[in-house]
Amino acid sequence: MSLVRQGPSYLAIGGIQWLLDWAVMVLLSHLGLRIGLANIVGRVCGALLGFWLNGKFTFTGEGHALGRRQLLRFVAMWLVMTLLSTVAIEAIDDLLGRQWAWLAKPLVEAGLGVLGFVVSRHWIYRL
């Protein structure tokens, strides 16, 4: 698969996924849920959408379908990324406040997104 084709697709899907993740986190934390839990719920929402879209459009070839192996690999990566994201967001919330945590979330997720692309391309969606 071409990196030239995969990169833009991953970025577009990642943008949609990130927007859903961020909106859910902000809404739930604004309503009073602890920011770490709100971050996890937001990431679950984004992950459900992102796994399916990336598997269907970004990292798939002729005759390939998402299977159990890809799902288990995705879950393993997602757990590590969610732990890193949640620790970072909670630390920012504790040190600087809720609004700074909301603003920092895109930067945290962008950094994790670069790592996620490499892991997705070379491990998760590899058939």
Backbone torsions as a table, in degrees:
resi	resn	phi	psi	omega
1	MET	NA	142.8	-176.5
2	SER	-80.9	130.3	175.4
3	LEU	-62.1	-32.1	179.1
4	VAL	-64.1	-34.9	178.1
5	ARG	-82.5	-40.4	-175.7
6	GLN	-70.4	-40.2	-176.3
7	GLY	-56.5	-56.2	179.9
8	PRO	-61.4	-38.7	178.8
9	SER	-64.1	-44.8	179.0
10	TYR	-61.9	-40.9	178.8
11	LEU	-65.6	-43.8	-179.7
12	ALA	-64.2	-47.5	179.1
13	ILE	-65.8	-40.1	177.5
14	GLY	-60.3	-37.4	178.0
15	GLY	-64.0	-43.9	177.5
16	ILE	-64.5	-45.6	-179.5
17	GLN	-61.9	-46.1	-179.7
18	TRP	-63.3	-42.5	-179.0
19	LEU	-60.5	-43.9	176.8
20	LEU	-63.1	-47.2	179.1
21	ASP	-56.6	-51.4	-177.1
22	TRP	-64.3	-45.0	-178.2
23	ALA	-62.3	-42.3	178.7
24	VAL	-65.0	-44.0	179.7
25	MET	-61.0	-47.3	-179.0
26	VAL	-63.5	-46.7	-178.8
27	LEU	-60.3	-50.6	-176.8
28	LEU	-67.0	-39.1	178.6
29	SER	-71.3	-32.4	175.2
30	HIS	-64.8	-34.0	179.2
31	LEU	-80.1	-2.1	173.8
32	GLY	112.5	-4.2	177.8
33	LEU	-71.9	139.8	178.4
34	ARG	-53.9	138.6	-171.2
35	ILE	-61.5	-33.5	177.8
36	GLY	-63.5	-42.9	177.8
37	LEU	-68.5	-40.2	177.5
38	ALA	-61.7	-38.4	178.0
39	ASN	-63.7	-42.9	-180.0
40	ILE	-64.0	-44.9	178.6
41	VAL	-62.1	-42.7	177.6
42	GLY	-61.2	-42.5	179.3
43	ARG	-67.3	-34.3	175.8
44	VAL	-62.3	-47.6	179.8
45	CYS	-59.5	-47.7	178.9
46	GLY	-64.3	-39.5	-177.8
47	ALA	-65.3	-41.8	179.7
48	LEU	-59.2	-44.2	179.2
49	LEU	-69.9	-47.0	-175.6
50	GLY	-65.1	-41.1	180.0
51	PHE	-60.0	-47.7	-178.0
52	TRP	-65.6	-48.8	-177.5
53	LEU	-64.3	-45.0	179.9
54	ASN	-66.8	-37.8	177.5
55	GLY	-67.8	-32.5	-177.7
56	LYS	-83.2	-36.1	-172.1
57	PHE	-116.7	-37.8	-171.0
58	THR	-87.2	-49.9	-170.4
59	PHE	-112.4	26.0	-178.5
60	THR	-112.7	152.2	176.5
61	GLY	-124.3	-178.2	178.4
62	GLU	-55.1	126.5	173.5
63	GLY	75.9	5.1	178.6
64	HIS	-100.2	141.3	179.2
65	ALA	-131.2	155.5	175.7
66	LEU	-67.0	139.3	179.4
67	GLY	-135.0	-173.5	-178.2
68	ARG	-61.0	-41.1	-179.6
69	ARG	-58.1	-47.4	-179.7
70	GLN	-64.3	-40.3	179.6
71	LEU	-63.8	-44.8	179.9
72	LEU	-64.5	-39.4	176.9
73	ARG	-65.4	-42.5	178.7
74	PHE	-60.8	-44.8	-179.8
75	VAL	-61.2	-42.8	178.9
76	ALA	-60.6	-47.4	178.8
77	MET	-64.6	-42.2	-178.3
78	TRP	-60.9	-41.3	179.3
79	LEU	-61.4	-44.5	178.8
80	VAL	-64.8	-46.7	-179.1
81	MET	-63.9	-39.0	179.9
82	THR	-67.5	-39.2	175.7
83	LEU	-60.6	-48.0	179.5
84	LEU	-62.0	-45.6	-179.8
85	SER	-61.8	-46.5	-176.1
86	THR	-67.1	-41.5	176.7
87	VAL	-61.1	-44.0	179.8
88	ALA	-64.6	-46.5	-177.9
89	ILE	-65.3	-42.7	178.1
90	GLU	-64.7	-39.1	178.2
91	ALA	-63.5	-42.8	178.8
92	ILE	-65.4	-41.5	177.5
93	ASP	-60.7	-45.3	-179.9
94	ASP	-65.4	-40.8	-175.9
95	LEU	-82.4	-41.0	-170.6
96	LEU	-117.6	-17.6	179.3
97	GLY	110.4	166.1	-174.3
98	ARG	-60.7	-46.3	-177.4
99	GLN	-62.0	-38.0	177.9
100	TRP	-67.8	-35.6	176.8
101	ALA	-64.7	-41.4	177.3
102	TRP	-60.8	-43.2	-178.9
103	LEU	-71.7	-31.8	-177.8
104	ALA	-77.9	-22.9	-176.7
105	LYS	-52.1	-45.2	179.1
106	PRO	-59.4	-37.6	179.9
107	LEU	-69.7	-41.8	177.4
108	VAL	-60.3	-48.0	-177.0
109	GLU	-69.9	-31.3	177.3
110	ALA	-64.4	-43.6	177.5
111	GLY	-62.5	-43.6	178.0
112	LEU	-68.5	-29.6	179.3
113	GLY	-64.6	-36.9	177.4
114	VAL	-63.1	-47.7	177.4
115	LEU	-62.4	-41.1	179.7
116	GLY	-61.5	-36.8	178.4
117	PHE	-63.2	-47.2	-178.9
118	VAL	-61.9	-46.2	-179.9
119	VAL	-65.4	-40.7	179.5
120	SER	-63.5	-46.6	-175.9
121	ARG	-66.4	-40.0	-172.2
122	HIS	-101.6	-9.2	-176.8
123	TRP	-135.2	-54.7	-172.8
124	ILE	-65.5	-56.1	-172.4
125	TYR	-92.8	9.0	176.8
126	ARG	-74.2	123.1	-175.3
127	LEU	-93.3	NA	NA
